[in-house]
């Protein structure tokens, strides 16, 4: 009798366990969408585009740091969602989500720009050896964000987890991300709108998976 009772209880516990993390990933995707747009608004209000530089401002920089944390969870959630269909690519996404953590450097740099009034790379001139070394602390990792959006858009689309238009939106947002951050306000706003919509589509897919697992 005891063995039978245990076996009846165990499946319920086993199915409920993965639902909570998946919900967390879904909520993180919603937060990432909101924080990304909020950081851009903060930079625009601060006047971060006046010197052809997007990252300039304490509030915007702080929001960038939190956006990165939310995106890391979002990327990890998509990795988990893709594992049954695309095992190898899901592992690649997990690695990308971890290395993208280095992008918090852009947020910290934004804070320094307003606080100290100067950029470590002297407006991207990279004139000294120290500036070149500093380049490798942030910029290679920052490029992983757009690459990840493109990869996620393709995988979610192929897996049927999001509508085709949502996959296209994520790919377009990834392609426009870096040019937009170079100081083109129109591209930046367009990129954020695309990624906002795409991240909400990701959140919907993750929360739907959480409901299925519950």
MARBA-590413 format. One line per field, with one value per residue (C-alpha): y, x negated, z; residue number from 1; residue in three letters. Coordinates in pm, 1 decimal. Layout:
! MARBA-590413
Y <- Y ...
X <- X ...
Z <- Z ...
k <- NUM ...
r <- Ala ...
This chain:
! MARBA-590413
Y <- 0.0 238.9 171.7 236.2 567.1 681.2 598.3 794.2 1101.1 1100.9 1180.1 1488.1 1617.4 1537.3 1723.7 2029.7 2077.4 2207.1 2446.4 2710.1 2770.2 2794.7 3057.3 3247.4 3242.3 3370.8 3652.8 3737.9 3775.3 4023.6 4216.5 4216.5 4370.4 4644.0 4718.0 4736.1 5003.1 5183.9 5201.8 5354.9 5612.1 5698.2 5746.8 5965.6 6181.7 6209.6 6317.9 6014.5 6059.3 6404.8 6266.6 5985.6 5745.2 5548.0 5446.1 5760.7 5799.1 5659.8 5559.2 5413.8 5227.4 5077.1 4963.1 4807.4 4597.8 4466.6 4413.3 4191.9 3981.1 3941.5 3847.0 3584.4 3413.1 3453.2 3295.9 3010.5 2953.4 2931.3 2691.2 2464.8 2498.0 2400.4 2103.5 1830.5 1944.7 2105.8 1958.0 2091.0 2439.1 2446.6 2390.2 2671.5 2900.3 2808.2 2902.7 3229.9 3314.2 3272.4 3469.2 3750.2 3837.2 4032.6 4286.3 4440.9 4628.3 4852.8 4952.4 5023.6 5219.6 5426.5 5513.6 5614.8 5830.5 6050.0 6036.3 6102.4 6256.6 6046.3 5719.0 5463.1 5413.5 5787.3 5779.5 5449.6 5576.8 5305.2 5506.7 5335.4 4981.0 5003.4 5107.4 4814.9 4574.8 4730.4 4674.6 4297.6 4327.6 4433.8 4453.9 4087.9 3983.8 4262.8 4127.3 3796.9 3956.8 4034.6 3697.8 3523.8 3707.1 3596.7 3236.2 3229.8 3375.3 3104.3 2815.9 2919.3 2970.4 2630.4 2458.9 2617.6 2773.6 3121.6 3245.3 3308.2 3683.9 3666.8 3479.0 3739.3 4020.2 3868.7 3820.0 4177.8 4311.3 4122.7 4253.9 4615.8 4606.5 4706.8 4978.9 5125.0 5147.0 5349.0 5663.2 5642.7 5723.2 5606.2 5263.9 5234.9 5298.3 5062.6 4793.3 4825.7 4801.5 4485.8 4326.1 4431.1 4246.8 3951.5 3916.5 3918.1 3636.9 3446.2 3509.5 3372.9 3056.6 3004.8 3064.2 2827.8 2562.7 2623.4 2562.4 2238.0 2119.3 2207.0
X <- 0.0 -283.1 -463.9 -146.6 -86.3 -443.7 -422.2 -99.3 -246.0 -584.6 -460.8 -273.7 -585.5 -797.4 -577.2 -537.6 -909.1 -1012.1 -714.7 -842.3 -1179.4 -1006.0 -769.2 -1070.5 -1222.8 -895.2 -871.3 -1236.8 -1154.1 -877.2 -1110.7 -1385.3 -1144.6 -1039.0 -1388.1 -1539.0 -1290.9 -1325.5 -1704.6 -1676.2 -1424.8 -1662.4 -1952.2 -1743.0 -1621.0 -1978.1 -2095.1 -2312.3 -2287.4 -2443.6 -2796.6 -2705.2 -2714.4 -2419.5 -2559.3 -2571.4 -2384.3 -2364.5 -1996.0 -2022.8 -2340.0 -2176.2 -1881.0 -2120.3 -2279.2 -1939.2 -1836.6 -2140.4 -2051.8 -1694.1 -1818.3 -2053.6 -1755.7 -1552.2 -1822.4 -1861.7 -1485.9 -1479.6 -1774.8 -1567.9 -1266.2 -1471.5 -1648.2 -1402.7 -1412.0 -1755.2 -1985.0 -2312.8 -2179.1 -2024.0 -2369.3 -2507.7 -2233.4 -2320.2 -2684.9 -2579.8 -2354.0 -2647.6 -2903.5 -2653.9 -2689.9 -3001.4 -2771.3 -2700.1 -3021.6 -2825.1 -2593.5 -2884.0 -3054.4 -2738.4 -2747.2 -3113.9 -3035.8 -2798.4 -2989.2 -3337.8 -3245.5 -3477.6 -3486.4 -3760.6 -3788.7 -3802.6 -3498.3 -3601.6 -3943.0 -4130.8 -4450.3 -4645.5 -4734.2 -4522.1 -4219.5 -4267.8 -4286.5 -3973.3 -3795.9 -3817.3 -3655.5 -3317.8 -3269.6 -3312.9 -3065.2 -2823.2 -2798.2 -2672.2 -2340.2 -2237.7 -2371.8 -2164.6 -1847.3 -1900.0 -1963.1 -1664.3 -1437.6 -1534.7 -1511.5 -1178.2 -1036.0 -1153.5 -1030.0 -687.8 -707.5 -631.7 -454.6 -668.6 -632.8 -776.0 -1082.6 -1132.8 -1095.1 -1363.7 -1603.7 -1546.7 -1599.8 -1926.6 -2049.7 -1966.6 -2090.0 -2455.1 -2394.2 -2125.3 -2361.3 -2607.8 -2399.9 -2123.2 -1815.3 -1573.5 -1739.8 -1761.6 -1391.6 -1303.2 -1529.1 -1376.5 -1023.2 -1115.4 -1285.7 -1004.0 -752.8 -988.5 -1062.7 -691.8 -647.5 -927.0 -759.9 -433.6 -606.5 -788.0 -477.5 -279.1 -546.9 -521.0 -147.7 -201.2 -455.9 -237.1
Z <- 0.0 84.3 -245.1 -442.6 -267.6 -331.5 -701.3 -733.4 -565.2 -742.5 -1096.5 -974.4 -799.5 -1103.2 -1346.8 -1124.3 -1062.4 -1409.1 -1439.3 -1197.1 -1369.8 -1708.5 -1569.7 -1439.5 -1788.6 -1933.2 -1680.2 -1751.8 -2122.2 -2037.2 -1807.8 -2073.5 -2325.6 -2082.1 -1951.0 -2300.8 -2408.1 -2073.8 -2109.1 -2454.7 -2331.1 -2045.7 -2288.9 -2520.0 -2230.2 -2102.2 -2449.1 -2509.4 -2886.1 -2888.7 -2919.7 -3159.1 -2864.7 -2739.1 -2402.5 -2193.4 -1865.3 -1513.9 -1524.1 -1872.6 -1777.8 -1470.6 -1679.8 -1933.3 -1657.2 -1548.8 -1911.8 -1961.8 -1657.5 -1783.7 -2131.9 -1989.2 -1825.3 -2144.3 -2359.3 -2110.4 -2116.3 -2495.1 -2477.2 -2254.0 -2481.4 -2788.0 -2629.0 -2740.4 -3106.1 -3150.7 -2886.9 -3028.4 -3089.9 -2743.9 -2596.5 -2811.3 -2681.5 -2324.8 -2386.1 -2551.0 -2257.9 -2019.8 -2221.8 -2285.0 -1916.2 -2014.8 -2181.3 -1841.6 -1918.2 -2154.6 -1871.8 -1639.2 -1914.6 -1958.0 -1589.2 -1617.0 -1920.9 -1721.3 -1394.4 -1531.1 -1866.1 -2078.7 -2270.5 -2228.1 -2606.3 -2687.9 -2914.9 -3074.7 -3184.4 -2988.1 -3008.6 -2730.3 -2636.6 -2323.2 -2525.4 -2761.3 -2466.7 -2320.2 -2651.7 -2597.1 -2254.9 -2397.8 -2771.5 -2877.2 -2607.5 -2689.3 -3043.9 -2903.7 -2809.2 -3168.8 -3288.0 -3022.1 -3122.3 -3482.3 -3379.8 -3144.9 -3411.0 -3659.9 -3410.6 -3258.3 -3605.3 -3728.3 -3413.1 -3452.0 -3105.9 -3239.6 -3553.8 -3860.1 -3820.9 -3467.3 -3591.9 -3864.2 -3609.0 -3384.4 -3675.4 -3795.7 -3442.5 -3414.8 -3750.6 -3665.0 -3305.4 -3354.4 -3620.9 -3396.0 -3099.4 -3304.9 -3252.1 -3513.9 -3307.0 -3576.2 -3602.0 -3224.9 -3174.8 -3461.5 -3315.7 -2971.7 -3110.6 -3301.4 -3001.6 -2767.9 -2985.4 -3033.9 -2662.9 -2580.9 -2834.6 -2659.2 -2323.3 -2458.0 -2580.3 -2247.4 -2037.2 -2260.4 -2203.2 -1829.2 -1842.4 -2034.4 -1779.1 -1480.7
k <- 1 2 3 4 5 6 7 8 9 10 11 12 13 14 15 16 17 18 19 20 21 22 23 24 25 26 27 28 29 30 31 32 33 34 35 36 37 38 39 40 41 42 43 44 45 46 47 48 49 50 51 52 53 54 55 56 57 58 59 60 61 62 63 64 65 66 67 68 69 70 71 72 73 74 75 76 77 78 79 80 81 82 83 84 85 86 87 88 89 90 91 92 93 94 95 96 97 98 99 100 101 102 103 104 105 106 107 108 109 110 111 112 113 114 115 116 117 118 119 120 121 122 123 124 125 126 127 128 129 130 131 132 133 134 135 136 137 138 139 140 141 142 143 144 145 146 147 148 149 150 151 152 153 154 155 156 157 158 159 160 161 162 163 164 165 166 167 168 169 170 171 172 173 174 175 176 177 178 179 180 181 182 183 184 185 186 187 188 189 190 191 192 193 194 195 196 197 198 199 200 201 202 203 204 205 206 207 208 209 210 211 212 213 214
r <- Unk Unk Unk Unk Unk Unk Unk Unk Unk Unk Unk Unk Unk Unk Unk Unk Unk Unk Unk Unk Unk Unk Unk Unk Unk Unk Unk Unk Unk Unk Unk Unk Unk Unk Unk Unk Unk Unk Unk Unk Unk Unk Unk Unk Unk Unk Unk Unk Unk Unk Unk Unk Unk Unk Unk Unk Unk Unk Unk Unk Unk Unk Unk Unk Unk Unk Unk Unk Unk Unk Unk Unk Unk Unk Unk Unk Unk Unk Unk Unk Unk Unk Unk Unk Unk Unk Unk Unk Unk Unk Unk Unk Unk Unk Unk Unk Unk Unk Unk Unk Unk Unk Unk Unk Unk Unk Unk Unk Unk Unk Unk Unk Unk Unk Unk Unk Unk Unk Unk Unk Unk Unk Unk Unk Unk Unk Unk Unk Unk Unk Unk Unk Unk Unk Unk Unk Unk Unk Unk Unk Unk Unk Unk Unk Unk Unk Unk Unk Unk Unk Unk Unk Unk Unk Unk Unk Unk Unk Unk Unk Unk Unk Unk Unk Unk Unk Unk Unk Unk Unk Unk Unk Unk Unk Unk Unk Unk Unk Unk Unk Unk Unk Unk Unk Unk Unk Unk Unk Unk Unk Unk Unk Unk Unk Unk Unk Unk Unk Unk Unk Unk Unk Unk Unk Unk Unk Unk Unk Unk Unk Unk Unk Unk Unk
